[in-house]
Amino acid sequence: MATETEISVNAAPITCSTVTSSLSKCLPFLTGKVASAPSACCTGVKSLYNSTKTSKNDRITVCNCILKTVSSLPNLNAARV
């Protein structure tokens, strides 16, 4: 059975496209269109979290992609980020 480290090494690196797709269900909440985060939003966040547990580079990629994406969102409610 593969160890967590082996899985991390063999996994494809995370891309901004993956981040955007994983977090797309959060947009209605982040822009104030709905009162609470949809379950699909929470699922996407958890998925990203789990896929970056062992890779610092993936965590940096996710962070940079989020920063880039939210800076271009009109009507973003910063208190919800």
Phi and psi in degrees as a GROMACS rama.xvg file:
@    title "Ramachandran Plot"
@    xaxis  label "Phi"
@    yaxis  label "Psi"
@TYPE xy
-73.6331  144.001  ALA-2
-82.9067  167.551  THR-3
-58.5093  -38.8072  GLU-4
-65.436  -42.3168  THR-5
-63.9546  -38.9824  GLU-6
-63.1799  -42.9983  ILE-7
-62.2617  -42.9818  SER-8
-65.9189  -37.8314  VAL-9
-84.219  -13.8578  ASN-10
-76.5969  147.658  ALA-11
-70.0991  143.497  ALA-12
-65.0243  151.841  PRO-13
-74.5819  140.881  ILE-14
-114.122  164.369  THR-15
-62.1469  -32.2871  CYS-16
-61.6582  -41.4418  SER-17
-64.0794  -43.3118  THR-18
-62.3355  -49.0938  VAL-19
-60.0841  -43.9005  THR-20
-64.0403  -43.2289  SER-21
-64.7783  -31.9305  SER-22
-102.334  -0.175543  LEU-23
-59.6952  -31.5425  SER-24
-72.2767  -7.36585  LYS-25
-87.5648  -14.6228  CYS-26
-56.0471  -44.6022  LEU-27
-58.8007  -37.5433  PRO-28
-71.1264  -45.2311  PHE-29
-67.0294  -23.7735  LEU-30
-101.22  6.88748  THR-31
79.9956  13.0963  GLY-32
-79.0867  -22.7738  LYS-33
-131.393  154.859  VAL-34
-77.1132  -29.7116  ALA-35
-135.692  158.018  SER-36
-66.9758  129.553  ALA-37
-64.4876  154.672  PRO-38
-59.8341  -32.9812  SER-39
-64.5884  -31.4887  ALA-40
-65.1128  -48.1874  CYS-41
-61.7079  -39.276  CYS-42
-62.7276  -42.8391  THR-43
-64.1801  -41.5824  GLY-44
-64.0883  -45.4551  VAL-45
-62.4042  -39.7826  LYS-46
-62.4897  -45.5101  SER-47
-62.3493  -44.1698  LEU-48
-58.0632  -48.908  TYR-49
-65.1163  -33.9717  ASN-50
-80.5512  -7.08451  SER-51
-114.632  7.59076  THR-52
-58.051  -34.1032  LYS-53
-109.462  2.00006  THR-54
-128.107  110.515  SER-55
-62.6993  -39.1195  LYS-56
-62.2166  -38.726  ASN-57
-66.4766  -39.3839  ASP-58
-63.2601  -39.7517  ARG-59
-65.3181  -42.8293  ILE-60
-60.0863  -46.8367  THR-61
-59.7857  -47.126  VAL-62
-59.6499  -48.5042  CYS-63
-63.1654  -38.4641  ASN-64
-66.2058  -41.1868  CYS-65
-63.4635  -45.9792  ILE-66
-59.7621  -43.5217  LEU-67
-64.6938  -43.3991  LYS-68
-69.4911  -47.8366  THR-69
-67.1551  -27.2799  VAL-70
-68.7955  -18.8757  SER-71
-102.083  3.16976  SER-72
-87.6481  121.007  LEU-73
-74.1375  150.12  PRO-74
65.2447  22.9509  ASN-75
-69.1463  130.53  LEU-76
-92.2873  98.6787  ASN-77
-59.6805  -25.9429  ALA-78
-67.5359  -17.4974  ALA-79
-97.2855  -1.7114  ARG-80
